[in-house]
Amino acid sequence: MRTDRLSEQVLDWLPGHAGSAPVRVGNAAATQQQNDVWGEVLDILAAARDAGVPDAVDQAKLERALLDESEVHWRERDHGLWEVRGPRRHFLHSKLLSWVGVDRAVESLEQQGIGAPQRLRDLRGTVAREILDRGYRPGRGAFTQSYGSDRLDAAVLLMPRYGFIPWHDSRVIATVDAIQRDLTHHALVRRYLVDDHAVNIDGVPGCEGTFLATSFRLADALHGIGRTDEADELFERLLALRNDVGLLSEEYDSATGDHLGNTPQAFSHAALITTALTLSIAPAVHGESSLVA
């Protein structure tokens, strides 16, 4: 991707909507390292194949290239899903998607009757063990944003959905409880906490609204751990936030009722559809933990 036309500039003569400076054009994220993308694409391709979509021309070549990138870079720090404007970290979501990419490659090879090489099976187990060893903070009682951090991040709610760990695992339940207790505002979920000290971490000062996609994911999680009444209640609350033509923004200000960020936001609507489908089926049956590694 060319980045020469995406260089970011601050238009300091513009005050921004409701004083929400700085106003920027371009996007500094174009030059960031985001190690989750290879796993995300491999997951999409695997889902399409499972749904009966024929492989595209040279798809196998693309999948090998994506897997190679993930194998090379998964141990590295990156800027993460949220495009954090700060130093690179070992973001848990990025490690999770690295595992997803390898797992989908292994499963795809097995389905095709080829058989996955032991190298990939070993790598899948290595990534899984590292995530469990370094991503869960017993003192915080949760999977956290990055290795060594106690900061909560709603992205970790995706761990069971990707098949990494079952909903009924005690660490998942503890994480859902921690996020519901410490990362919500008026029952809606922030992406992660932003405070006065976060400017040195995220590069962006000030607060932001609750994030609608992660709020839908909390509804998914509540359903997954068997708290279906709470999940339904949160889903109905989120549906009530739609505007007069049924659309959602990226974020919501619970104090003012304002829609914030990109409007309409596809991310929010995709999450709405996913949650609607999730709530239409029974939650997973509880039993012994069976991490796929």
Disulfide bonds with the S-S distance in Angstrom:
none
